[in-house]
Amino acid sequence: MGSLLSRITPKVWLFLVLIVVGGVMALIEQRDQFTAVGPAPTSDNGEPDYYLEGVTFTRFNTEGAPYQVLKSPRLTHTPNDDITRAVTPELEWTNDQNKTWLGSAERGRVEGSGSRITLDGKARLHQPSSDWTLSTQTIHYTQHDSHAWSDDRSTFTRGQEKTVANRFDAWIDKNQATLDGNVTGSYPPTR
């Protein structure tokens, strides 16, 4: 057997080595194809340090009760600005009076520790127990004062009632809202 291996020319040895190396590289390439979850997202704010897919992110208060839930098919965090960006986010807040508020949009941003949230692109805020919905382009929310607002044209609906304004402010812990600028409304008579 040793004499058989010694009769193989260097060209044949090179050919065999290339075949083996090519086969190994093809196996590695195929393995990477099946384990990849998608390209790392890019951002003008720097390279993300992490991204999550199919995520439900829950924040708990000091008593251990959930007060904020964010669901998104994809979250991306950039450390340069400490912002988490969400694709088609669905948010749920529970205020101090245990009322639930629901928010959704095409895009979302959570700054730092969640103290400021922005919903952008067909943004909606819904309060199920009062059955009213706000629709606008962008909604901003600050955690420390439970303040939600928009500087965009906003439409409030509740049943058949509809109110439109250039701007709104709402404090979800106080069940208080203010409409400002060219406010119009439609309130069908009740029977």
Backbone torsions as a table, in degrees:
resi	resn	phi	psi	omega
1	MET	NA	-38.4	178.4
2	GLY	-63.1	-36.1	-179.5
3	SER	-71.3	-29.8	178.4
4	LEU	-67.8	-42.8	179.5
5	LEU	-68.5	-32.0	-179.1
6	SER	-73.1	-19.5	-180.0
7	ARG	-83.6	-9.1	180.0
8	ILE	-74.7	130.2	-177.0
9	THR	-74.3	157.6	178.0
10	PRO	-58.2	-33.1	179.6
11	LYS	-65.1	-40.5	179.1
12	VAL	-67.8	-40.9	176.9
13	TRP	-59.2	-44.9	179.2
14	LEU	-60.9	-43.0	179.0
15	PHE	-61.7	-44.3	179.4
16	LEU	-64.7	-41.8	178.4
17	VAL	-62.8	-43.2	178.8
18	LEU	-63.2	-38.7	177.6
19	ILE	-62.6	-46.2	-179.2
20	VAL	-64.4	-46.9	-179.9
21	VAL	-62.6	-43.4	177.8
22	GLY	-60.9	-41.6	178.3
23	GLY	-63.7	-43.2	178.7
24	VAL	-63.5	-44.0	-179.9
25	MET	-64.7	-36.8	177.8
26	ALA	-64.2	-40.3	177.4
27	LEU	-64.5	-42.2	178.9
28	ILE	-63.6	-44.3	179.9
29	GLU	-60.3	-44.0	179.1
30	GLN	-65.4	-39.4	179.4
31	ARG	-62.9	-43.4	178.9
32	ASP	-63.6	-32.7	179.0
33	GLN	-62.7	-38.8	-175.6
34	PHE	-83.7	-22.4	-177.9
35	THR	-97.4	-12.4	-178.5
36	ALA	-71.6	137.0	179.2
37	VAL	-102.5	-0.5	179.5
38	GLY	132.3	164.9	-178.3
39	PRO	-71.4	149.0	174.9
40	ALA	-65.1	133.5	-177.9
41	PRO	-68.2	153.8	177.0
42	THR	-111.4	159.1	-177.6
43	SER	-154.2	150.5	173.7
44	ASP	-70.1	-13.4	-176.3
45	ASN	-96.4	15.4	178.6
46	GLY	108.1	173.6	-179.2
47	GLU	-76.2	133.3	178.8
48	PRO	-64.4	145.7	174.5
49	ASP	-91.2	-18.8	171.8
50	TYR	-161.3	159.1	169.2
51	TYR	-145.1	150.4	-177.4
52	LEU	-127.3	145.0	178.1
53	GLU	-119.0	140.6	179.3
54	GLY	61.1	54.0	-169.5
55	VAL	-107.3	145.0	166.3
56	THR	-122.6	117.7	-173.1
57	PHE	-113.7	118.8	-175.5
58	THR	-118.3	133.3	174.7
59	ARG	-107.0	141.8	-177.7
60	PHE	-117.0	146.2	176.6
61	ASN	-80.9	-177.1	-176.3
62	THR	-66.2	-21.7	176.8
63	GLU	-87.1	-2.4	178.6
64	GLY	89.6	7.8	178.5
65	ALA	-91.2	139.8	178.6
66	PRO	-68.8	135.0	177.3
67	TYR	-124.6	-11.3	-179.4
68	GLN	-149.4	125.8	178.9
69	VAL	-127.5	130.0	177.3
70	LEU	-120.7	125.1	175.7
71	LYS	-116.8	137.9	179.5
72	SER	-158.8	146.1	174.4
73	PRO	-70.4	-19.6	179.8
74	ARG	-157.7	126.4	174.1
75	LEU	-116.3	140.9	177.6
76	THR	-132.4	130.7	178.5
77	HIS	-113.4	131.6	175.1
78	THR	-113.1	122.8	-175.9
79	PRO	-72.6	-24.3	-178.6
80	ASN	-59.1	-39.7	179.5
81	ASP	-114.5	1.1	-180.0
82	ASP	52.8	49.1	179.0
83	ILE	-121.1	136.1	173.2
84	THR	-103.3	124.8	-179.3
85	ARG	-106.8	138.7	-176.9
86	ALA	-122.9	144.7	174.0
87	VAL	-96.2	132.5	-178.9
88	THR	38.2	59.8	-177.7
89	PRO	-70.9	149.2	169.5
90	GLU	-123.6	120.3	-176.9
91	LEU	-113.0	148.5	174.3
92	GLU	-136.3	123.3	176.9
93	TRP	-114.2	145.5	171.3
94	THR	-120.2	123.0	-176.3
95	ASN	-87.1	-177.7	-177.2
96	ASP	-63.3	-25.2	178.2
97	GLN	-90.6	12.6	178.5
98	ASN	65.0	26.2	174.0
99	LYS	-91.1	143.9	-178.8
100	THR	-99.6	139.9	175.5
101	TRP	-125.2	138.0	-179.2
102	LEU	-117.5	137.4	178.1
103	GLY	-132.1	148.7	177.2
104	SER	-152.6	159.9	179.4
105	ALA	-169.9	177.1	175.3
106	GLU	-75.1	-34.1	-179.8
107	ARG	-140.0	156.3	176.7
108	GLY	-144.1	156.0	176.8
109	ARG	-134.6	133.1	174.1
110	VAL	-119.6	119.1	-177.7
111	GLU	-93.8	136.0	175.5
112	GLY	52.2	-123.2	-175.1
113	SER	-86.8	16.7	179.9
114	GLY	91.9	11.3	-177.8
115	SER	-72.6	-22.1	177.7
116	ARG	-136.7	129.2	-178.3
117	ILE	-125.5	138.1	175.5
118	THR	-126.1	127.6	173.8
119	LEU	-107.2	127.5	-173.4
120	ASP	-133.4	137.5	178.9
121	GLY	89.2	100.4	-177.8
122	LYS	51.5	49.8	-177.3
123	ALA	-74.2	141.1	178.5
124	ARG	-135.0	142.7	174.1
125	LEU	-128.6	126.9	-175.7
126	HIS	-128.4	136.0	176.5
127	GLN	-115.7	98.0	-171.8
128	PRO	-59.8	-39.8	-175.4
129	SER	-68.7	-28.6	175.2
130	SER	-97.4	-8.0	179.4
131	ASP	53.4	47.9	171.0
132	TRP	-120.7	152.9	-177.9
133	THR	-133.8	138.0	173.7
134	LEU	-109.8	130.7	175.7
135	SER	-122.7	130.9	-179.6
136	THR	-158.8	-176.1	179.9
137	GLN	-83.2	-45.6	-175.6
138	THR	-138.2	133.5	174.9
139	ILE	-120.7	130.9	174.9
140	HIS	-107.9	147.0	179.3
141	TYR	-142.7	131.7	174.5
142	THR	-114.4	129.9	-174.8
143	GLN	-69.1	-41.5	-171.8
144	HIS	-61.8	-29.6	178.8
145	ASP	-120.6	9.3	179.2
146	SER	52.2	40.9	-175.8
147	HIS	-102.1	125.1	174.1
148	ALA	-115.9	138.6	179.9
149	TRP	-154.2	163.3	174.6
150	SER	-146.8	139.7	174.8
151	ASP	-98.0	9.0	178.9
152	ASP	-102.0	161.1	175.9
153	ARG	-54.1	130.4	-172.7
154	SER	-128.0	140.9	179.1
155	THR	-121.8	122.8	174.4
156	PHE	-101.5	134.1	174.5
157	THR	-129.6	143.3	174.2
158	ARG	-149.3	107.1	-174.6
159	GLY	60.5	-124.0	178.7
160	GLN	-87.1	-9.2	-177.8
161	GLU	-79.9	144.0	-179.7
162	LYS	-145.1	130.4	177.7
163	THR	-129.9	134.4	-178.8
164	VAL	-123.2	138.9	179.4
165	ALA	-147.7	163.2	178.8
166	ASN	-77.8	-19.4	-175.5
167	ARG	-156.9	153.8	173.8
168	PHE	-143.2	154.7	171.6
169	ASP	-133.4	138.0	176.5
170	ALA	-141.6	142.2	176.2
171	TRP	-116.7	106.7	-169.4
172	ILE	-72.5	-21.4	176.1
173	ASP	-78.4	-18.3	-177.3
174	LYS	-108.2	-2.9	-175.0
175	ASN	51.3	47.8	-176.9
176	GLN	-128.0	137.0	178.3
177	ALA	-139.5	148.5	177.4
178	THR	-128.7	130.9	175.7
179	LEU	-107.7	141.8	-174.8
180	ASP	-141.2	139.8	172.1
181	GLY	84.2	105.8	174.4
182	ASN	53.0	53.1	-177.6
183	VAL	-78.9	126.2	175.1
184	THR	-131.2	152.0	-178.9
185	GLY	-145.6	158.1	177.4
186	SER	-131.7	115.9	-177.3
187	TYR	-129.4	94.3	-179.6
188	PRO	-61.4	146.1	180.0
189	PRO	-64.1	145.2	175.4
190	THR	-94.3	148.6	-177.7
191	ARG	-106.0	NA	NA
